[in-house]
Amino acid sequence: MEKGKPKTLLDRKLYIPQMSYEGARCMAAAFQSIGIDAQPTPDSDAQTLTLARKYLSGDECLPEAVTLGDFLKVTLQPDYDPAKTAFLLPTSNGPCRFGHYMPLARKIFRERGEADILLLSPTSSDGYDGIGAGATELVRTGWRAMVASDILRKMVLKTRPYELLHGSTDAAFANSLDRVCAAVASAGISHGRRMQAIVSAMVESHDEFRGVAVNKEKPKLLIGIVGEIFCRLNDFSNDQLLRLIERHGGEAWMSDVAEWVWYTNDEERLRLVRQGRRLSFRMLGCKIKHAVMRVDEHKLLEPFQEDFAGYEEPQDVREILHRSRPYLPREGALGEMVISLGKTLWYYEKGAAGVIDISPFTCMNGIVCEAVYPRVSREHHDFPIRVFYFDGLRGSAESDVEIFMELARNYQARKASPA
């Protein structure tokens, strides 16, 4: 690459980390809608961690190792060319090690002699530099893609524990994901027409899930899932914990990705209030963005209203933050710990039999929540709450899940037959 020339996505293949498979597929489709060649990173496996640990000290969190390892798997492909490769790698400020991913990855690829790689971390503050002319369009399409993937995941988790034919839910999910991604990737059309295509695909997907033969005569134990966003969504990182919960008689209800977006949006609103900019163009922009996002979300959710009855998400993320306040107020605790605590109480109120917090080993959010959960449990009729830590070692969580599910079963029985 010509020295000093800014890197762009032109003539590059963009790889999207699999925070979740469905999320990466849908986000890749969003990039495809503006003409960018995008696809998810390869599936994670034992090689992922072997490759990553050649460059890591051991202090890095599991999501960082998995993300880096999957990037390195791309470099083993026969047609790999650093000058024609890009990786999507968002970043952040603050104490979380997530902010460490980008500089470390950049250092590793530079030392490997592959500095021509583009590590893309688009933000509004830099005008989404590197994406090109379609950046503004991508933001809205990306939001729709995220919401759609959240909905499909929720349908899987509500259906699979009750299926009569093993694998039928996963088959409906695969077909639905192909259908939705094709609609999201539609290029050269207006936002309105693309939304019509996505909604149509979601309606067809809804019907396909409804066609899965199930037996719901005996309800499963409803288990809320909170925790660090990558680890809870990435099946490899959490050792397929959700399927393990299902094998032990549970039905998982997982916090979605959109919840985090709503939280970050509300943090922006709060910062403007603190800066005395309540009546500013920036605040107006935030409110307009919020309204547009909410309209799109409602359109995508509308076909599933009956399916999600009793499984409703909060209308406003501040409902979650309000529940967290007595234990972890947002003014003193930021990020996933606040959301996990508040969502735990949301699940409690919705009738869950327990909550599992999935976190990487040594994760600050999991550690802080773990210190508070015992009090939360005591003050809510000994509601079962447990943090499951993961460090990439292929140990079995079978016995731990079995014990937790027994606690959840006993709690459910006590609730049904109060003394």
BELNORUR-V939768 format. One record per residue. N is the residue number from 1. RES is the residue in one small letter. SS is DSSP state (H for helix, E for strand, - for the rest). PHI is phi in radians with two decimals (NA if undefined). OMEGA is omega in degrees with one decimal (999 if undefined). Layout:
n:N res:RES ss:SS phi:PHI omega:OMEGA
n:N res:RES ss:SS phi:PHI omega:OMEGA
This chain:
n:1 res:m ss:- phi:NA omega:-179.1
n:2 res:e ss:- phi:-1.08 omega:-176.5
n:3 res:k ss:- phi:-1.09 omega:178.2
n:4 res:g ss:- phi:1.52 omega:179.9
n:5 res:k ss:- phi:-1.35 omega:-177.9
n:6 res:p ss:- phi:-1.12 omega:179.7
n:7 res:k ss:- phi:-1.43 omega:176.0
n:8 res:t ss:- phi:-2.34 omega:179.6
n:9 res:l ss:- phi:-1.42 omega:-179.6
n:10 res:l ss:- phi:-1.01 omega:178.3
n:11 res:d ss:- phi:1.13 omega:176.5
n:12 res:r ss:- phi:-2.02 omega:169.5
n:13 res:k ss:E phi:-1.70 omega:-177.8
n:14 res:l ss:E phi:-1.73 omega:178.5
n:15 res:y ss:E phi:-1.85 omega:-178.2
n:16 res:i ss:E phi:-1.82 omega:178.3
n:17 res:p ss:- phi:-1.02 omega:-179.5
n:18 res:q ss:- phi:-1.49 omega:171.2
n:19 res:m ss:- phi:-0.99 omega:160.9
n:20 res:s ss:- phi:-2.41 omega:-178.9
n:21 res:y ss:H phi:-1.07 omega:-177.1
n:22 res:e ss:H phi:-1.16 omega:177.9
n:23 res:g ss:H phi:-1.12 omega:179.5
n:24 res:a ss:H phi:-1.17 omega:177.7
n:25 res:r ss:H phi:-1.07 omega:-178.1
n:26 res:c ss:H phi:-1.18 omega:179.4
n:27 res:m ss:H phi:-1.22 omega:175.0
n:28 res:a ss:H phi:-1.06 omega:178.0
n:29 res:a ss:H phi:-1.10 omega:177.9
n:30 res:a ss:H phi:-1.09 omega:176.1
n:31 res:f ss:H phi:-1.13 omega:178.6
n:32 res:q ss:H phi:-1.08 omega:-178.4
n:33 res:s ss:- phi:-1.14 omega:177.4
n:34 res:i ss:- phi:-1.92 omega:171.9
n:35 res:g ss:- phi:1.51 omega:179.9
n:36 res:i ss:- phi:-1.72 omega:178.5
n:37 res:d ss:E phi:-1.31 omega:-174.9
n:38 res:a ss:E phi:-2.31 omega:176.6
n:39 res:q ss:E phi:-2.77 omega:177.3
n:40 res:p ss:E phi:-1.17 omega:170.9
n:41 res:t ss:- phi:-1.12 omega:178.1
n:42 res:p ss:- phi:-1.04 omega:178.1
n:43 res:d ss:- phi:-1.05 omega:179.5
n:44 res:s ss:- phi:-1.32 omega:175.3
n:45 res:d ss:- phi:-2.73 omega:-177.7
n:46 res:a ss:H phi:-1.02 omega:179.0
n:47 res:q ss:H phi:-1.09 omega:178.5
n:48 res:t ss:H phi:-0.92 omega:-176.7
n:49 res:l ss:H phi:-1.30 omega:177.4
n:50 res:t ss:H phi:-1.07 omega:179.8
n:51 res:l ss:H phi:-1.14 omega:-176.1
n:52 res:a ss:H phi:-1.16 omega:-172.7
n:53 res:r ss:- phi:-1.25 omega:172.3
n:54 res:k ss:- phi:-1.16 omega:-173.4
n:55 res:y ss:- phi:-2.05 omega:-173.9
n:56 res:l ss:- phi:-1.91 omega:-178.3
n:57 res:s ss:- phi:-1.57 omega:-175.1
n:58 res:g ss:- phi:1.83 omega:178.2
n:59 res:d ss:- phi:-1.46 omega:-177.2
n:60 res:e ss:- phi:-1.28 omega:179.5
n:61 res:c ss:- phi:-1.36 omega:-176.0
n:62 res:l ss:H phi:-1.02 omega:178.8
n:63 res:p ss:H phi:-1.01 omega:178.1
n:64 res:e ss:H phi:-1.15 omega:179.7
n:65 res:a ss:H phi:-1.15 omega:-179.1
n:66 res:v ss:H phi:-1.16 omega:-180.0
n:67 res:t ss:H phi:-1.07 omega:-180.0
n:68 res:l ss:H phi:-1.10 omega:-178.6
n:69 res:g ss:H phi:-1.07 omega:178.8
n:70 res:d ss:H phi:-1.24 omega:172.9
n:71 res:f ss:H phi:-1.10 omega:-178.2
n:72 res:l ss:H phi:-1.19 omega:175.5
n:73 res:k ss:H phi:-1.12 omega:177.1
n:74 res:v ss:H phi:-1.08 omega:-177.2
n:75 res:t ss:- phi:-1.18 omega:179.4
n:76 res:l ss:- phi:-1.55 omega:-179.4
n:77 res:q ss:- phi:-1.23 omega:-174.5
n:78 res:p ss:- phi:-1.01 omega:-176.2
n:79 res:d ss:- phi:-1.69 omega:-177.0
n:80 res:y ss:- phi:-1.15 omega:176.9
n:81 res:d ss:- phi:-2.46 omega:-177.3
n:82 res:p ss:H phi:-0.93 omega:-177.2
n:83 res:a ss:H phi:-1.28 omega:179.6
n:84 res:k ss:H phi:-2.10 omega:-176.3
n:85 res:t ss:E phi:-2.20 omega:174.9
n:86 res:a ss:E phi:-2.41 omega:176.4
n:87 res:f ss:E phi:-2.15 omega:173.9
n:88 res:l ss:E phi:-1.39 omega:-177.9
n:89 res:l ss:- phi:-2.51 omega:176.9
n:90 res:p ss:- phi:-1.04 omega:179.2
n:91 res:t ss:- phi:-2.48 omega:-178.4
n:92 res:s ss:- phi:-2.76 omega:171.3
n:93 res:n ss:- phi:-1.67 omega:174.4
n:94 res:g ss:- phi:1.80 omega:-172.5
n:95 res:p ss:- phi:-1.36 omega:-177.9
n:96 res:c ss:- phi:-1.12 omega:-179.7
n:97 res:r ss:H phi:-1.18 omega:176.6
n:98 res:f ss:H phi:-0.96 omega:179.0
n:99 res:g ss:H phi:-1.18 omega:-179.2
n:100 res:h ss:H phi:-1.54 omega:-173.2
n:101 res:y ss:H phi:-1.01 omega:-173.1
n:102 res:m ss:H phi:-1.09 omega:-179.2
n:103 res:p ss:H phi:-1.09 omega:178.8
n:104 res:l ss:H phi:-1.19 omega:179.4
n:105 res:a ss:H phi:-1.07 omega:179.2
n:106 res:r ss:H phi:-1.06 omega:179.5
n:107 res:k ss:H phi:-1.11 omega:-177.7
n:108 res:i ss:H phi:-1.13 omega:-178.6
n:109 res:f ss:H phi:-1.21 omega:177.0
n:110 res:r ss:H phi:-1.14 omega:-179.4
n:111 res:e ss:H phi:-1.20 omega:176.0
n:112 res:r ss:- phi:-1.40 omega:-178.2
n:113 res:g ss:- phi:1.39 omega:-176.1
n:114 res:e ss:- phi:-2.14 omega:-176.8
n:115 res:a ss:- phi:-1.17 omega:179.2
n:116 res:d ss:- phi:-1.28 omega:177.2
n:117 res:i ss:- phi:-1.07 omega:174.4
n:118 res:l ss:E phi:-1.76 omega:172.2
n:119 res:l ss:E phi:-1.74 omega:-171.3
n:120 res:l ss:E phi:-1.69 omega:176.6
n:121 res:s ss:- phi:-2.30 omega:-173.0
n:122 res:p ss:- phi:-1.24 omega:175.2
n:123 res:t ss:- phi:-2.45 omega:178.3
n:124 res:s ss:H phi:-1.19 omega:-176.4
n:125 res:s ss:H phi:-1.20 omega:178.1
n:126 res:d ss:H phi:-1.88 omega:179.0
n:127 res:g ss:- phi:1.17 omega:-178.3
n:128 res:y ss:- phi:0.97 omega:-178.9
n:129 res:d ss:- phi:-1.00 omega:178.3
n:130 res:g ss:- phi:1.81 omega:-179.3
n:131 res:i ss:- phi:-1.43 omega:179.5
n:132 res:g ss:- phi:1.88 omega:-171.5
n:133 res:a ss:- phi:-1.16 omega:-176.8
n:134 res:g ss:- phi:-1.56 omega:-173.4
n:135 res:a ss:H phi:-1.03 omega:-178.1
n:136 res:t ss:H phi:-1.09 omega:177.9
n:137 res:e ss:H phi:-1.11 omega:-178.2
n:138 res:l ss:H phi:-1.09 omega:-176.6
n:139 res:v ss:H phi:-1.01 omega:-178.7
n:140 res:r ss:H phi:-1.25 omega:178.6
n:141 res:t ss:H phi:-1.12 omega:178.6
n:142 res:g ss:H phi:-1.10 omega:177.3
n:143 res:w ss:H phi:-1.10 omega:178.4
n:144 res:r ss:H phi:-1.08 omega:179.0
n:145 res:a ss:H phi:-1.09 omega:-179.8
n:146 res:m ss:H phi:-1.12 omega:-179.6
n:147 res:v ss:H phi:-1.09 omega:179.6
n:148 res:a ss:H phi:-1.06 omega:-179.9
n:149 res:s ss:H phi:-1.16 omega:175.9
n:150 res:d ss:H phi:-1.06 omega:-178.2
n:151 res:i ss:H phi:-1.15 omega:179.7
n:152 res:l ss:H phi:-1.08 omega:178.3
n:153 res:r ss:H phi:-1.08 omega:-179.2
n:154 res:k ss:H phi:-1.12 omega:177.7
n:155 res:m ss:H phi:-1.13 omega:176.7
n:156 res:v ss:H phi:-1.06 omega:-175.3
n:157 res:l ss:H phi:-1.18 omega:177.9
n:158 res:k ss:H phi:-1.41 omega:-173.3
n:159 res:t ss:H phi:-1.74 omega:-169.6
n:160 res:r ss:H phi:-1.00 omega:-179.0
n:161 res:p ss:H phi:-1.10 omega:-173.8
n:162 res:y ss:H phi:-1.94 omega:-174.9
n:163 res:e ss:E phi:-1.14 omega:178.1
n:164 res:l ss:- phi:-1.52 omega:179.3
n:165 res:l ss:- phi:-1.92 omega:-177.9
n:166 res:h ss:- phi:-0.99 omega:178.1
n:167 res:g ss:- phi:1.65 omega:-176.6
n:168 res:s ss:H phi:-1.21 omega:177.7
n:169 res:t ss:H phi:-1.19 omega:179.2
n:170 res:d ss:H phi:-1.10 omega:177.5
n:171 res:a ss:H phi:-1.17 omega:177.5
n:172 res:a ss:H phi:-1.10 omega:179.0
n:173 res:f ss:H phi:-1.13 omega:-179.5
n:174 res:a ss:H phi:-1.07 omega:178.6
n:175 res:n ss:H phi:-1.11 omega:-179.0
n:176 res:s ss:H phi:-1.12 omega:-178.9
n:177 res:l ss:H phi:-1.14 omega:176.3
n:178 res:d ss:H phi:-1.04 omega:-176.7
n:179 res:r ss:H phi:-1.14 omega:-177.8
n:180 res:v ss:H phi:-1.20 omega:179.8
n:181 res:c ss:H phi:-1.09 omega:177.5
n:182 res:a ss:H phi:-1.10 omega:178.7
n:183 res:a ss:H phi:-1.23 omega:179.3
n:184 res:v ss:H phi:-1.08 omega:-175.3
n:185 res:a ss:- phi:-1.34 omega:-178.9
n:186 res:s ss:- phi:-0.92 omega:-176.3
n:187 res:a ss:- phi:-1.86 omega:172.9
n:188 res:g ss:- phi:1.24 omega:178.7
n:189 res:i ss:- phi:-2.22 omega:-179.0
n:190 res:s ss:- phi:-1.29 omega:175.9
n:191 res:h ss:H phi:-1.03 omega:-179.1
n:192 res:g ss:H phi:-1.11 omega:179.6
n:193 res:r ss:H phi:-1.19 omega:178.3
n:194 res:r ss:H phi:-1.14 omega:178.5
n:195 res:m ss:H phi:-1.09 omega:176.8
n:196 res:q ss:H phi:-1.02 omega:179.9
n:197 res:a ss:H phi:-1.14 omega:-179.3
n:198 res:i ss:H phi:-1.18 omega:179.0
n:199 res:v ss:H phi:-1.07 omega:178.0
n:200 res:s ss:H phi:-1.05 omega:178.4
n:201 res:a ss:H phi:-1.14 omega:178.8
n:202 res:m ss:H phi:-1.19 omega:177.6
n:203 res:v ss:H phi:-1.10 omega:177.9
n:204 res:e ss:H phi:-1.09 omega:179.4
n:205 res:s ss:H phi:-1.17 omega:176.4
n:206 res:h ss:H phi:-0.98 omega:-178.7
n:207 res:d ss:H phi:-1.13 omega:179.3
n:208 res:e ss:H phi:-1.19 omega:176.1
n:209 res:f ss:H phi:-1.08 omega:179.1
n:210 res:r ss:H phi:-1.11 omega:179.5
n:211 res:g ss:- phi:-1.39 omega:177.7
n:212 res:v ss:- phi:-1.24 omega:-179.8
n:213 res:a ss:- phi:-1.23 omega:-177.4
n:214 res:v ss:E phi:-2.35 omega:173.1
n:215 res:n ss:- phi:-2.27 omega:-177.3
n:216 res:k ss:- phi:-1.93 omega:179.3
n:217 res:e ss:- phi:-1.12 omega:179.2
n:218 res:k ss:- phi:-2.00 omega:-178.9
n:219 res:p ss:- phi:-1.06 omega:175.2
n:220 res:k ss:- phi:-1.49 omega:175.3
n:221 res:l ss:E phi:-1.30 omega:-179.1
n:222 res:l ss:E phi:-1.41 omega:-177.5
n:223 res:i ss:E phi:-2.05 omega:176.0
n:224 res:g ss:E phi:-1.31 omega:-179.9
n:225 res:i ss:E phi:-2.11 omega:176.3
n:226 res:v ss:E phi:-2.20 omega:174.1
n:227 res:g ss:E phi:2.10 omega:-178.1
n:228 res:e ss:- phi:-1.09 omega:-165.3
n:229 res:i ss:H phi:-1.11 omega:-178.3
n:230 res:f ss:H phi:-1.22 omega:-173.4
n:231 res:c ss:H phi:-1.15 omega:-178.6
n:232 res:r ss:H phi:-1.33 omega:-177.3
n:233 res:l ss:H phi:-1.61 omega:-175.2
n:234 res:n ss:- phi:-1.58 omega:-173.4
n:235 res:d ss:- phi:-1.03 omega:179.0
n:236 res:f ss:- phi:-1.13 omega:-176.9
n:237 res:s ss:- phi:-1.14 omega:-178.1
n:238 res:n ss:- phi:-1.79 omega:175.5
n:239 res:d ss:- phi:0.95 omega:177.2
n:240 res:q ss:- phi:1.01 omega:-174.4
n:241 res:l ss:H phi:-1.07 omega:-177.6
n:242 res:l ss:H phi:-1.12 omega:176.8
n:243 res:r ss:H phi:-1.17 omega:177.6
n:244 res:l ss:H phi:-1.16 omega:175.8
n:245 res:i ss:H phi:-1.04 omega:179.6
n:246 res:e ss:H phi:-1.12 omega:-179.8
n:247 res:r ss:H phi:-1.14 omega:179.8
n:248 res:h ss:- phi:-1.74 omega:171.5
n:249 res:g ss:- phi:1.55 omega:-178.0
n:250 res:g ss:E phi:-1.93 omega:172.7
n:251 res:e ss:E phi:-2.23 omega:-174.6
n:252 res:a ss:E phi:-1.56 omega:172.3
n:253 res:w ss:E phi:-2.14 omega:-172.0
n:254 res:m ss:E phi:-1.75 omega:171.8
n:255 res:s ss:- phi:-1.02 omega:-175.1
n:256 res:d ss:- phi:-1.63 omega:-178.5
n:257 res:v ss:H phi:-1.30 omega:-178.7
n:258 res:a ss:H phi:-1.00 omega:179.0
n:259 res:e ss:H phi:-0.98 omega:179.5
n:260 res:w ss:H phi:-1.18 omega:178.8
n:261 res:v ss:H phi:-1.12 omega:178.2
n:262 res:w ss:H phi:-1.08 omega:178.8
n:263 res:y ss:H phi:-1.14 omega:-179.1
n:264 res:t ss:H phi:-1.13 omega:176.4
n:265 res:n ss:H phi:-1.10 omega:-178.8
n:266 res:d ss:H phi:-1.25 omega:175.1
n:267 res:e ss:H phi:-1.14 omega:176.6
n:268 res:e ss:H phi:-1.10 omega:177.4
n:269 res:r ss:H phi:-1.03 omega:-178.1
n:270 res:l ss:H phi:-1.15 omega:178.0
n:271 res:r ss:H phi:-1.08 omega:179.4
n:272 res:l ss:H phi:-1.13 omega:176.7
n:273 res:v ss:H phi:-1.09 omega:-179.8
n:274 res:r ss:H phi:-1.14 omega:179.8
n:275 res:q ss:- phi:-1.47 omega:-178.8
n:276 res:g ss:- phi:1.29 omega:-176.8
n:277 res:r ss:- phi:-1.94 omega:-179.1
n:278 res:r ss:- phi:-1.05 omega:178.8
n:279 res:l ss:- phi:-1.92 omega:-177.3
n:280 res:s ss:- phi:-2.38 omega:176.4
n:281 res:f ss:H phi:-1.12 omega:178.2
n:282 res:r ss:H phi:-1.12 omega:178.3
n:283 res:m ss:H phi:-1.15 omega:177.2
n:284 res:l ss:H phi:-1.05 omega:177.9
n:285 res:g ss:H phi:-1.07 omega:178.1
n:286 res:c ss:H phi:-1.07 omega:-177.8
n:287 res:k ss:H phi:-1.19 omega:177.8
n:288 res:i ss:H phi:-1.14 omega:178.7
n:289 res:k ss:H phi:-1.03 omega:179.5
n:290 res:h ss:H phi:-1.03 omega:-177.4
n:291 res:a ss:H phi:-1.12 omega:-179.4
n:292 res:v ss:H phi:-1.14 omega:178.9
n:293 res:m ss:H phi:-1.07 omega:-178.6
n:294 res:r ss:H phi:-1.17 omega:177.8
n:295 res:v ss:H phi:-1.07 omega:179.5
n:296 res:d ss:H phi:-1.08 omega:-179.8
n:297 res:e ss:H phi:-1.07 omega:-179.5
n:298 res:h ss:H phi:-1.09 omega:179.3
n:299 res:k ss:H phi:-1.10 omega:-178.6
n:300 res:l ss:H phi:-1.31 omega:-179.3
n:301 res:l ss:H phi:-1.42 omega:-171.4
n:302 res:e ss:H phi:-0.91 omega:-179.6
n:303 res:p ss:H phi:-1.14 omega:-173.4
n:304 res:f ss:H phi:-1.91 omega:-174.9
n:305 res:q ss:- phi:-1.00 omega:-179.1
n:306 res:e ss:- phi:-1.16 omega:-179.0
n:307 res:d ss:- phi:-1.15 omega:-175.4
n:308 res:f ss:- phi:-1.68 omega:176.2
n:309 res:a ss:- phi:-1.07 omega:-174.9
n:310 res:g ss:- phi:1.57 omega:179.5
n:311 res:y ss:- phi:-2.05 omega:-176.4
n:312 res:e ss:- phi:-1.14 omega:172.2
n:313 res:e ss:- phi:-1.51 omega:179.3
n:314 res:p ss:- phi:-1.02 omega:175.9
n:315 res:q ss:- phi:-1.19 omega:-179.9
n:316 res:d ss:- phi:-2.50 omega:-178.3
n:317 res:v ss:H phi:-1.06 omega:178.6
n:318 res:r ss:H phi:-1.18 omega:172.9
n:319 res:e ss:H phi:-1.12 omega:177.1
n:320 res:i ss:H phi:-1.24 omega:-178.5
n:321 res:l ss:H phi:-1.13 omega:177.1
n:322 res:h ss:H phi:-1.11 omega:179.4
n:323 res:r ss:H phi:-1.21 omega:179.2
n:324 res:s ss:H phi:-1.32 omega:-169.2
n:325 res:r ss:- phi:-0.91 omega:-178.5
n:326 res:p ss:- phi:-1.11 omega:-175.7
n:327 res:y ss:- phi:-1.98 omega:178.9
n:328 res:l ss:- phi:-2.41 omega:179.6
n:329 res:p ss:- phi:-1.16 omega:-175.0
n:330 res:r ss:- phi:-1.09 omega:179.9
n:331 res:e ss:- phi:-1.22 omega:-177.6
n:332 res:g ss:- phi:-2.00 omega:-179.4
n:333 res:a ss:- phi:-2.43 omega:-174.8
n:334 res:l ss:- phi:-2.03 omega:167.2
n:335 res:g ss:- phi:1.45 omega:-169.4
n:336 res:e ss:H phi:-1.11 omega:-179.2
n:337 res:m ss:H phi:-1.10 omega:-179.6
n:338 res:v ss:H phi:-1.18 omega:-179.5
n:339 res:i ss:H phi:-1.17 omega:-179.2
n:340 res:s ss:H phi:-1.06 omega:-179.3
n:341 res:l ss:H phi:-1.14 omega:-179.7
n:342 res:g ss:H phi:-1.13 omega:-178.5
n:343 res:k ss:H phi:-1.23 omega:175.0
n:344 res:t ss:H phi:-1.00 omega:179.2
n:345 res:l ss:H phi:-1.24 omega:175.0
n:346 res:w ss:H phi:-1.08 omega:178.5
n:347 res:y ss:H phi:-1.11 omega:177.4
n:348 res:y ss:H phi:-1.01 omega:-179.3
n:349 res:e ss:H phi:-1.18 omega:179.9
n:350 res:k ss:- phi:-1.48 omega:174.6
n:351 res:g ss:- phi:1.67 omega:177.5
n:352 res:a ss:- phi:-1.10 omega:178.9
n:353 res:a ss:- phi:-1.60 omega:179.3
n:354 res:g ss:E phi:3.00 omega:179.4
n:355 res:v ss:E phi:-2.35 omega:173.6
n:356 res:i ss:E phi:-1.96 omega:176.1
n:357 res:d ss:E phi:-1.75 omega:-179.8
n:358 res:i ss:E phi:-1.68 omega:-176.3
n:359 res:s ss:E phi:-2.46 omega:171.7
n:360 res:p ss:E phi:-1.18 omega:177.4
n:361 res:f ss:- phi:-1.00 omega:-178.8
n:362 res:t ss:- phi:1.24 omega:179.9
n:363 res:c ss:- phi:-1.17 omega:-179.1
n:364 res:m ss:H phi:-1.00 omega:-177.8
n:365 res:n ss:H phi:-1.10 omega:179.3
n:366 res:g ss:H phi:-1.14 omega:-178.1
n:367 res:i ss:H phi:-1.15 omega:179.9
n:368 res:v ss:H phi:-1.12 omega:179.8
n:369 res:c ss:H phi:-1.10 omega:-179.1
n:370 res:e ss:H phi:-1.05 omega:178.6
n:371 res:a ss:H phi:-1.24 omega:-175.1
n:372 res:v ss:H phi:-1.73 omega:-174.7
n:373 res:y ss:H phi:-0.97 omega:-179.9
n:374 res:p ss:H phi:-0.99 omega:177.3
n:375 res:r ss:H phi:-1.15 omega:178.5
n:376 res:v ss:H phi:-1.02 omega:-179.5
n:377 res:s ss:H phi:-1.08 omega:-179.1
n:378 res:r ss:H phi:-1.04 omega:-175.9
n:379 res:e ss:- phi:-1.42 omega:179.7
n:380 res:h ss:- phi:-2.32 omega:172.2
n:381 res:h ss:- phi:1.03 omega:179.5
n:382 res:d ss:- phi:0.98 omega:177.0
n:383 res:f ss:- phi:-1.05 omega:-176.6
n:384 res:p ss:- phi:-1.19 omega:176.1
n:385 res:i ss:E phi:-2.39 omega:-177.3
n:386 res:r ss:E phi:-2.51 omega:173.5
n:387 res:v ss:E phi:-1.60 omega:173.0
n:388 res:f ss:E phi:-1.87 omega:179.9
n:389 res:y ss:E phi:-1.69 omega:179.4
n:390 res:f ss:E phi:-2.31 omega:-178.3
n:391 res:d ss:- phi:-2.22 omega:178.3
n:392 res:g ss:- phi:1.62 omega:174.3
n:393 res:l ss:- phi:-1.38 omega:-171.3
n:394 res:r ss:- phi:-1.42 omega:175.8
n:395 res:g ss:- phi:-1.31 omega:-179.0
n:396 res:s ss:- phi:-1.66 omega:176.3
n:397 res:a ss:- phi:-1.69 omega:-174.1
n:398 res:e ss:H phi:-0.93 omega:-176.0
n:399 res:s ss:H phi:-1.18 omega:179.1
n:400 res:d ss:H phi:-1.14 omega:177.9
n:401 res:v ss:H phi:-1.16 omega:179.5
n:402 res:e ss:H phi:-1.04 omega:179.0
n:403 res:i ss:H phi:-1.14 omega:-178.8
n:404 res:f ss:H phi:-1.10 omega:-179.0
n:405 res:m ss:H phi:-1.13 omega:175.6
n:406 res:e ss:H phi:-1.20 omega:175.0
n:407 res:l ss:H phi:-1.06 omega:179.4
n:408 res:a ss:H phi:-1.13 omega:179.7
n:409 res:r ss:H phi:-1.14 omega:178.8
n:410 res:n ss:H phi:-1.16 omega:177.2
n:411 res:y ss:H phi:-1.08 omega:179.9
n:412 res:q ss:H phi:-1.08 omega:179.3
n:413 res:a ss:H phi:-1.17 omega:178.2
n:414 res:r ss:H phi:-1.10 omega:-178.7
n:415 res:k ss:H phi:-1.13 omega:-179.2
n:416 res:a ss:H phi:-1.32 omega:-178.7
n:417 res:s ss:- phi:-2.26 omega:-177.8
n:418 res:p ss:- phi:-1.10 omega:-178.3
n:419 res:a ss:- phi:-1.20 omega:999
